[in-house]
Amino acid sequence: MAFSKFKDKSKKNKAKVFAPGQEVSSWVKLPSDKEVIGIITQRCGGSRMIVSCMDGKTRNCRVPGRKRRGLWLREGDAIIVEPWEFDEDKGDVLFKYTPNQVAKLKSMGKLDSGKSEF
């Protein structure tokens, strides 16, 4: 009797097949009103980092507790930052872009392509 690795043999375990010319990710999350796109310039330890934002400011950002284990961040990653209401020099990290999404942002003109990180 053959045993499978998974208990159920549903479609969630099958590999996804894309047609030629079909994009893997056709959408890119854009920042809302108060949110800003930024690039991590320096890790400060713990869940803190220095982020250079597209609005021209440099912010000291942190990863909130609910996302601390889910987000793995390095220098040069593109992220969405939500500045704090009472202190514009600090913010929270909300989302990390994948390399495909970064390329799409560049083609849309939302990400500054003058940066040397990408």
C-alpha positions as YAML, in Angstrom:
chain: A
units: angstrom
residues:
- id: 1
  name: MET
  ca: [0.00, 0.00, 0.00]
- id: 2
  name: ALA
  ca: [1.45, 3.37, -1.01]
- id: 3
  name: PHE
  ca: [1.30, 6.20, 1.47]
- id: 4
  name: SER
  ca: [1.44, 9.81, 0.33]
- id: 5
  name: LYS
  ca: [3.23, 12.62, 2.08]
- id: 6
  name: PHE
  ca: [-0.04, 14.54, 2.57]
- id: 7
  name: LYS
  ca: [-3.25, 13.20, 4.08]
- id: 8
  name: ASP
  ca: [-5.54, 14.72, 1.46]
- id: 9
  name: LYS
  ca: [-4.80, 14.69, -2.24]
- id: 10
  name: SER
  ca: [-6.28, 18.09, -2.99]
- id: 11
  name: LYS
  ca: [-5.20, 20.53, -5.67]
- id: 12
  name: LYS
  ca: [-3.34, 22.72, -3.17]
- id: 13
  name: ASN
  ca: [-0.35, 20.38, -3.31]
- id: 14
  name: LYS
  ca: [-0.02, 20.43, -7.11]
- id: 15
  name: ALA
  ca: [2.50, 22.66, -8.85]
- id: 16
  name: LYS
  ca: [1.09, 25.72, -10.58]
- id: 17
  name: VAL
  ca: [1.59, 25.79, -14.33]
- id: 18
  name: PHE
  ca: [1.59, 29.14, -16.14]
- id: 19
  name: ALA
  ca: [0.95, 29.58, -19.83]
- id: 20
  name: PRO
  ca: [3.81, 31.07, -21.87]
- id: 21
  name: GLY
  ca: [3.69, 34.84, -21.71]
- id: 22
  name: GLN
  ca: [1.46, 34.85, -18.64]
- id: 23
  name: GLU
  ca: [2.82, 36.90, -15.76]
- id: 24
  name: VAL
  ca: [3.30, 35.26, -12.39]
- id: 25
  name: SER
  ca: [2.08, 38.30, -10.48]
- id: 26
  name: SER
  ca: [-0.10, 40.69, -12.42]
- id: 27
  name: TRP
  ca: [-0.89, 43.00, -9.50]
- id: 28
  name: VAL
  ca: [1.23, 45.19, -7.32]
- id: 29
  name: LYS
  ca: [0.07, 46.59, -4.00]
- id: 30
  name: LEU
  ca: [0.31, 50.38, -4.06]
- id: 31
  name: PRO
  ca: [0.51, 52.53, -0.92]
- id: 32
  name: SER
  ca: [-2.67, 54.26, 0.26]
- id: 33
  name: ASP
  ca: [-2.96, 57.93, 1.38]
- id: 34
  name: LYS
  ca: [-0.50, 58.07, 4.31]
- id: 35
  name: GLU
  ca: [1.70, 55.13, 3.30]
- id: 36
  name: VAL
  ca: [5.02, 55.56, 1.46]
- id: 37
  name: ILE
  ca: [7.31, 53.26, -0.53]
- id: 38
  name: GLY
  ca: [10.82, 53.01, 0.94]
- id: 39
  name: ILE
  ca: [14.10, 51.15, 0.61]
- id: 40
  name: ILE
  ca: [15.93, 49.68, 3.61]
- id: 41
  name: THR
  ca: [19.35, 51.31, 3.92]
- id: 42
  name: GLN
  ca: [20.53, 49.93, 7.27]
- id: 43
  name: ARG
  ca: [19.46, 47.33, 9.83]
- id: 44
  name: CYS
  ca: [19.76, 48.58, 13.40]
- id: 45
  name: GLY
  ca: [19.11, 45.38, 15.32]
- id: 46
  name: GLY
  ca: [16.00, 43.84, 16.73]
- id: 47
  name: SER
  ca: [13.12, 44.82, 14.52]
- id: 48
  name: ARG
  ca: [14.41, 48.33, 13.76]
- id: 49
  name: MET
  ca: [15.86, 49.68, 10.52]
- id: 50
  name: ILE
  ca: [16.70, 52.93, 8.73]
- id: 51
  name: VAL
  ca: [14.53, 53.39, 5.62]
- id: 52
  name: SER
  ca: [15.02, 55.91, 2.83]
- id: 53
  name: CYS
  ca: [11.48, 56.83, 1.69]
- id: 54
  name: MET
  ca: [10.33, 58.11, -1.71]
- id: 55
  name: ASP
  ca: [9.02, 61.34, -0.17]
- id: 56
  name: GLY
  ca: [12.62, 62.37, 0.58]
- id: 57
  name: LYS
  ca: [12.68, 61.57, 4.31]
- id: 58
  name: THR
  ca: [14.78, 59.01, 6.17]
- id: 59
  name: ARG
  ca: [12.78, 57.18, 8.82]
- id: 60
  name: ASN
  ca: [13.61, 54.87, 11.70]
- id: 61
  name: CYS
  ca: [11.08, 52.06, 11.14]
- id: 62
  name: ARG
  ca: [10.11, 48.97, 13.07]
- id: 63
  name: VAL
  ca: [8.30, 45.75, 12.22]
- id: 64
  name: PRO
  ca: [5.11, 45.45, 14.30]
- id: 65
  name: GLY
  ca: [4.73, 42.39, 16.51]
- id: 66
  name: ARG
  ca: [2.05, 40.74, 14.38]
- id: 67
  name: LYS
  ca: [4.40, 40.65, 11.36]
- id: 68
  name: ARG
  ca: [7.74, 40.07, 13.06]
- id: 69
  name: ARG
  ca: [8.06, 36.39, 12.15]
- id: 70
  name: GLY
  ca: [6.39, 36.68, 8.76]
- id: 71
  name: LEU
  ca: [8.58, 39.41, 7.25]
- id: 72
  name: TRP
  ca: [12.22, 38.65, 6.55]
- id: 73
  name: LEU
  ca: [13.92, 41.90, 5.61]
- id: 74
  name: ARG
  ca: [17.40, 42.81, 4.35]
- id: 75
  name: GLU
  ca: [19.17, 45.93, 3.21]
- id: 76
  name: GLY
  ca: [18.03, 46.95, -0.26]
- id: 77
  name: ASP
  ca: [14.49, 45.53, 0.04]
- id: 78
  name: ALA
  ca: [11.60, 47.69, -1.15]
- id: 79
  name: ILE
  ca: [8.83, 48.02, 1.44]
- id: 80
  name: ILE
  ca: [5.70, 50.00, 2.29]
- id: 81
  name: VAL
  ca: [6.06, 52.23, 5.36]
- id: 82
  name: GLU
  ca: [3.27, 53.83, 7.38]
- id: 83
  name: PRO
  ca: [4.62, 56.95, 9.16]
- id: 84
  name: TRP
  ca: [3.51, 57.50, 12.74]
- id: 85
  name: GLU
  ca: [0.85, 60.16, 13.28]
- id: 86
  name: PHE
  ca: [2.70, 62.05, 16.02]
- id: 87
  name: ASP
  ca: [6.30, 61.62, 14.76]
- id: 88
  name: GLU
  ca: [7.08, 61.82, 11.03]
- id: 89
  name: ASP
  ca: [10.64, 60.52, 11.55]
- id: 90
  name: LYS
  ca: [9.43, 57.05, 12.61]
- id: 91
  name: GLY
  ca: [7.18, 54.47, 11.00]
- id: 92
  name: ASP
  ca: [5.94, 50.89, 10.77]
- id: 93
  name: VAL
  ca: [6.75, 48.38, 8.01]
- id: 94
  name: LEU
  ca: [3.57, 47.00, 6.45]
- id: 95
  name: PHE
  ca: [4.55, 45.09, 3.31]
- id: 96
  name: LYS
  ca: [7.63, 43.78, 1.46]
- id: 97
  name: TYR
  ca: [7.79, 43.75, -2.35]
- id: 98
  name: THR
  ca: [9.09, 40.73, -4.26]
- id: 99
  name: PRO
  ca: [11.71, 41.24, -7.03]
- id: 100
  name: ASN
  ca: [9.02, 40.85, -9.73]
- id: 101
  name: GLN
  ca: [6.87, 43.49, -8.04]
- id: 102
  name: VAL
  ca: [9.89, 45.83, -7.80]
- id: 103
  name: ALA
  ca: [10.42, 45.50, -11.57]
- id: 104
  name: LYS
  ca: [6.73, 46.25, -12.16]
- id: 105
  name: LEU
  ca: [6.92, 49.32, -9.87]
- id: 106
  name: LYS
  ca: [9.93, 50.59, -11.82]
- id: 107
  name: SER
  ca: [8.11, 50.18, -15.13]
- id: 108
  name: MET
  ca: [5.09, 52.03, -13.70]
- id: 109
  name: GLY
  ca: [7.37, 54.86, -12.51]
- id: 110
  name: LYS
  ca: [6.40, 54.50, -8.84]
- id: 111
  name: LEU
  ca: [9.90, 53.46, -7.70]
- id: 112
  name: ASP
  ca: [12.91, 55.68, -8.22]
- id: 113
  name: SER
  ca: [15.12, 53.79, -10.70]
- id: 114
  name: GLY
  ca: [18.12, 55.99, -9.83]
- id: 115
  name: LYS
  ca: [18.77, 53.88, -6.75]
- id: 116
  name: SER
  ca: [21.80, 51.61, -6.98]
- id: 117
  name: GLU
  ca: [20.24, 48.82, -4.85]
- id: 118
  name: PHE
  ca: [18.13, 47.51, -7.72]
...
